[in-house]
């Protein structure tokens, strides 16, 4: 009986919203640059030149984009 209660609690916790703060990290082992940024509507995780967007209210994944540097211009390619 306890196992069922624990599983239900774990499932509820896995769907709970989380507070996330802007963050930047340079992984010395891989050389990857990882950033987290937030706006009123989205949380965005960037790994090198790849961006992943999540709705802030629900945490659902919304899409991804690649940042391409062409001279002084940034071009976004969304999926």
Helices and strands as residue ranges (DSSP letters): H 2-14, E 23-26, E 33-38, E 42-47, E 50-55, E 61-70, E 73-78
